[in-house]
Structures are given as C-alpha cells and as structure tokens.
C-alpha cells in the first residue's frame, strides 16, 4: 500500500478522534506521510462526525478524503452520508448495533462493535478499540505490534489494559471476518440479541 484514504465516522463521544490519532501515529511510525482532519459541527452527537486520515509514501497534496478506500461507520447517519464517497473497490466496516442499511459499494463488513463492547468489556467506550482491531486485520496496512505500541503510549494508564485487550479481540474478530469472506460465507457477525440497555438504535423508515 502506497496511498490510502481512511474515514472514521460516527457520533461525538464514540472516541473516533482518539482512534484517528492512533491510526495517524501508527502510519507515521511506519514512515508514511500522514494528514489527519476532523469535522464535528452541530451534528457531532447523534449525527455524522468524521475523522479523515490520509496516508501516503509520497507527498499529500489534498487534506481531505475524496475517494475513500476504507470507511468505518459507527452509526446509520455515517453510512448514509459517506457511503457514496467510497471507491467501488473500497472497504466499508459498519457497526451493526446501529446500522441497518449499508452502502451498495465495495466489500462490506458488518460487526456489532458497540453491543460487543458492552457485553464483553462492560463499556461502550471500548468499541473504538475493537473497531481499530477489526480494521487492522482487514486492511493489513500496518504491523499489529505497531498498533499496540501506539495504543499503549496514547492510552491513560487506567484504561491501557482494557484498550489493548479490546484491540487484540478486534484483531481476532477481524481475521474471522476475512476468513468468512474468502470462503464466500456471509460476512456478518451479528447475534440477534437485543441492543443492551442504555443503547438506542435509530429507527429508519426504509426497508433493508
């Protein structure tokens, strides 16, 4: 990989700013040029905020994503808003806790990041680390050890262990998703259990 446009999108409070900084530092540690931009605005909570990370072996001439190689969408609004900007050959990774509709483009991976974060780690705040692990396994852009070094360095000590565990768990789940895709099995990890208490799924009027 010489160049990639990556967008991490979701609602304010989902930790995507931190996830973007971690991704940027991992890329820089691997000697890539990096440009990171963030957009919050009035929609930051419950809407479609985003962090764009462009990584390149060459000079980066434009700071924002224009043809997205990898889209991580942590809510439905992000899928609806940014899906059309993904390349035909791109990768879309969605949080199926909140996303019912997915873009009809690229390779789509559905995984209930927030639901699993609550069930396994007892905190929705670890969903971003699980998502980074899945992204790391699917893309294989950077070594896993580089990811873990940066997560360890950028995470407060009281959260370091759980964040590393969540990332490693996400890596393992990502490998499973890739294996299922290569075997032409449904690329879905989506138990039919209800959304945990305290989490609300935005209802959409469209059919799946």
C-alpha positions as CSV (number, residue, x, y, z in Angstrom):
1,X,0.0,0.0,0.0
2,X,1.4,3.4,-1.1
3,X,-1.7,5.5,-0.6
4,X,-5.0,5.2,1.3
5,X,-7.8,7.5,2.3
6,X,-9.5,6.3,5.5
7,X,-12.5,7.8,7.1
8,X,-13.6,7.0,10.7
9,X,-17.2,8.3,11.2
10,X,-19.9,8.2,13.8
11,X,-21.3,10.3,16.6
12,X,-19.4,12.5,19.0
13,X,-18.4,10.6,22.1
14,X,-17.5,7.4,20.3
15,X,-13.8,8.0,20.6
16,X,-13.1,8.4,16.9
17,X,-10.9,11.4,17.4
18,X,-8.6,9.2,19.5
19,X,-8.9,6.4,17.0
20,X,-7.8,8.7,14.3
21,X,-4.8,10.0,16.2
22,X,-3.8,6.4,16.9
23,X,-4.1,5.5,13.3
24,X,-2.1,8.5,12.2
25,X,0.7,7.8,14.7
26,X,0.9,4.2,13.6
27,X,1.2,5.3,10.0
28,X,3.9,7.8,10.9
29,X,5.8,5.2,12.9
30,X,5.9,3.1,9.7
31,X,7.4,6.1,7.7
32,X,4.3,7.2,5.9
33,X,3.3,10.8,5.3
34,X,0.1,11.5,7.1
35,X,-2.7,14.1,7.0
36,X,-5.5,14.0,9.6
37,X,-8.5,16.2,9.7
38,X,-11.6,16.2,11.9
39,X,-15.1,17.5,11.4
40,X,-17.6,17.8,14.2
41,X,-20.1,20.6,13.7
42,X,-23.7,20.7,15.1
43,X,-24.2,17.0,14.2
44,X,-21.4,15.8,16.5
45,X,-23.7,13.9,18.8
46,X,-26.1,11.6,17.0
47,X,-25.1,12.7,13.5
48,X,-22.2,12.0,11.2
49,X,-19.0,13.5,12.5
50,X,-15.8,12.2,10.9
51,X,-12.0,11.9,11.2
52,X,-10.1,11.6,7.9
53,X,-6.7,10.1,7.8
54,X,-4.7,10.1,4.5
55,X,-1.5,8.0,4.5
56,X,0.9,8.1,1.6
57,X,4.5,7.2,0.7
58,X,4.5,10.4,-1.4
59,X,3.6,14.0,-0.7
60,X,0.0,14.5,0.2
61,X,-1.5,17.3,-1.9
62,X,-5.0,17.5,-0.6
63,X,-6.0,17.1,3.1
64,X,-9.5,15.6,2.8
65,X,-10.7,12.2,1.6
66,X,-12.2,12.4,-1.9
67,X,-12.3,8.7,-2.9
68,X,-12.4,6.7,0.3
69,X,-10.5,3.4,0.4
70,X,-11.7,2.4,3.9
71,X,-14.8,3.7,5.7
72,X,-15.5,2.9,9.3
73,X,-19.2,3.9,10.0
74,X,-20.3,3.6,13.6
75,X,-23.8,4.8,13.1
76,X,-26.5,4.9,10.4
77,X,-26.1,8.5,9.6
78,X,-22.4,7.9,8.7
79,X,-23.4,5.1,6.3
80,X,-26.0,7.3,4.6
81,X,-23.8,10.4,4.4
82,X,-20.4,8.9,3.4
83,X,-21.2,5.6,1.7
84,X,-21.4,7.3,-1.7
85,X,-17.8,8.6,-1.3
86,X,-16.3,5.0,-1.1
87,X,-14.4,3.6,-4.1
88,X,-16.0,0.7,-6.0
89,X,-13.1,-1.3,-4.7
90,X,-13.2,0.1,-1.2
91,X,-13.9,-1.4,2.2
92,X,-16.8,-0.5,4.4
93,X,-16.9,-1.6,8.0
94,X,-20.1,-0.8,9.9
95,X,-21.3,-1.1,13.5
96,X,-24.4,-3.3,13.0
97,X,-25.5,-2.3,16.5
98,X,-26.8,0.9,14.9
99,X,-26.5,0.3,11.1
100,X,-29.4,-1.4,9.3
101,X,-28.7,-0.1,5.9
102,X,-25.2,-0.4,4.3
103,X,-23.7,1.2,1.1
104,X,-24.0,-0.8,-2.1
105,X,-20.4,-0.4,-2.9
106,X,-17.1,-2.2,-2.2
107,X,-16.7,-5.0,0.3
108,X,-19.0,-4.5,3.4
109,X,-18.2,-6.0,6.8
110,X,-20.9,-5.8,9.5
111,X,-19.9,-6.2,13.1
112,X,-21.8,-5.1,16.3
113,X,-18.9,-3.1,17.9
114,X,-20.9,-1.3,20.5
115,X,-23.0,-4.3,21.5
116,X,-20.0,-6.5,21.9
117,X,-18.1,-3.7,23.8
118,X,-20.9,-3.6,26.3
119,X,-21.3,-7.4,26.6
120,X,-17.7,-8.4,26.7
121,X,-15.9,-5.4,28.2
122,X,-18.9,-3.8,30.1
123,X,-18.3,-0.4,28.4
124,X,-19.4,1.0,25.1
125,X,-16.2,3.2,25.2
126,X,-14.1,0.2,24.1
127,X,-16.0,0.0,20.8
128,X,-13.4,2.2,19.1
129,X,-10.6,-0.1,20.1
130,X,-12.4,-3.2,18.9
131,X,-13.1,-1.4,15.6
132,X,-9.4,-0.5,15.2
133,X,-8.5,-4.1,15.7
134,X,-11.0,-5.2,13.0
135,X,-9.8,-2.5,10.7
136,X,-6.2,-3.5,11.3
137,X,-6.9,-7.2,10.4
138,X,-9.0,-6.4,7.4
139,X,-6.6,-3.9,5.8
140,X,-3.2,-5.3,7.0
141,X,-1.7,-1.9,6.3
142,X,0.5,-1.8,9.3
143,X,2.1,-4.4,11.7
144,X,0.0,-5.3,14.7
145,X,2.8,-4.6,17.1
146,X,3.0,-1.0,15.8
147,X,-0.7,-0.6,16.6
148,X,-0.2,-2.0,20.1
149,X,2.8,0.3,20.8
150,X,0.9,3.4,19.9
151,X,-2.3,2.4,21.8
152,X,-0.2,1.7,24.9
153,X,1.5,5.1,24.6
154,X,-1.6,7.1,23.9
155,X,-4.0,5.5,26.4
156,X,-4.1,6.7,30.1
157,X,-2.7,4.0,32.4
158,X,-6.1,3.1,34.0
159,X,-7.5,2.3,30.5
160,X,-4.4,0.8,28.9
161,X,-5.1,-2.8,29.7
162,X,-8.7,-2.9,28.6
163,X,-7.9,-0.9,25.4
164,X,-5.2,-3.3,24.4
165,X,-7.4,-6.3,25.2
166,X,-10.2,-4.8,23.1
167,X,-7.9,-4.1,20.2
168,X,-6.5,-7.6,20.3
169,X,-10.0,-9.0,20.5
170,X,-11.0,-6.9,17.5
171,X,-7.9,-8.2,15.6
172,X,-9.1,-11.8,16.2
173,X,-12.6,-11.0,15.1
174,X,-11.3,-9.2,12.0
175,X,-9.4,-12.3,11.0
176,X,-12.6,-14.3,11.3
177,X,-14.4,-11.8,9.1
178,X,-11.7,-12.0,6.4
179,X,-11.8,-15.8,6.5
180,X,-15.5,-15.9,6.1
181,X,-15.3,-13.5,3.2
182,X,-12.6,-15.6,1.5
183,X,-14.8,-18.7,1.9
184,X,-17.7,-16.9,0.3
185,X,-19.6,-17.2,3.6
186,X,-21.8,-14.3,4.8
187,X,-19.5,-11.6,6.1
188,X,-21.6,-11.0,9.2
189,X,-21.1,-11.3,12.9
190,X,-24.4,-10.2,14.2
191,X,-26.1,-12.0,17.1
192,X,-29.8,-11.4,17.3
193,X,-29.7,-10.4,20.9
194,X,-31.4,-7.1,21.7
195,X,-29.4,-3.9,22.0
196,X,-28.1,-3.7,25.6
197,X,-29.9,-1.3,28.0
198,X,-28.9,2.3,27.6
199,X,-28.2,1.9,23.8
200,X,-30.7,3.2,21.3
201,X,-30.9,2.1,17.7
202,X,-32.0,4.9,15.4
203,X,-35.1,3.7,13.6
204,X,-35.1,4.2,9.8
205,X,-38.1,4.3,7.6
206,X,-36.6,2.3,4.7
207,X,-36.6,-1.4,4.2
208,X,-33.5,-3.5,4.5
